[in-house]
Amino acid sequence: MSSEPTAVDSVIAEYWNNAATSFDDEPDHGLAAEGTRLAWARALRSWMPAGAVDVLDVGCGTGSLTLLAAGDGHRVTAVDLAPRMIEQAREKVARAGLTARFLVGDAAFPPTGAQRFDVVLCRHLLWTLADPEAALREWIGRLRSGGRLVLVEGRWRESGQRDVAYVAGAEELPWHGGIGADALTAVVRPLVADLRVQPLSAEPDLWGGPVEDERYALIIRV
């Protein structure tokens, strides 16, 4: 299945293009602090299978999780709608002396053809999608038998850049502002063999400090 870009896609891509230069200023985006970077590295390692596997990082942004996965030896394909995000991600991985494949495209319908993956990784993306349930079905369909879908999600007080309004009409998106673990579990459970929820709100090292809203990882096996 594929999706042709729409006018809304173009507006969203431009928003994230404009956000790319400051995106890594957030502690959990840039992972500049050693403690934050190590916390994400530990978490990601705990969610991934043992050994080197094929990973699809959808909505990769500036590639911080792509970098961590590549650093652990995984074969990573990273997709983002915003070309400037992909540029920064490619440069970040190259500076580290690592390799990954980068594609500009719709994360909901990644332009990877018939390729299948051992892991699909998605962080803080579902709230931006016009049809997140279709995206979830698509990602599950991209997995090999026994593969994993790792969703790092939450229900936030605010979404997008604090000083820049998100695209017009975003409040109409189905999961604008995020989605809670119980609600997302209810959507995914009929589609998969097994899942578990790992609460993350009480792990300040991941976020650069304490948070009060709901944050979690949903680790799904197909």
Salt bridges, closest charged atoms under 4 A:
ASP24 OD2 - LYS92 NZ 2.82
GLU26 OE2 - ARG162 NH2 2.87
ASP54 OD1 - ARG75 NE 2.68
ASP54 OD2 - ARG144 NH1 2.94
ASP72 OD1 - ARG45 NH2 3.04
ASP118 OD2 - ARG144 NH1 2.93
GLU138 OE2 - ARG142 NH2 2.75
GLU212 OE1 - ARG157 NH2 3.60
ASP213 OD1 - ARG215 NE 2.83
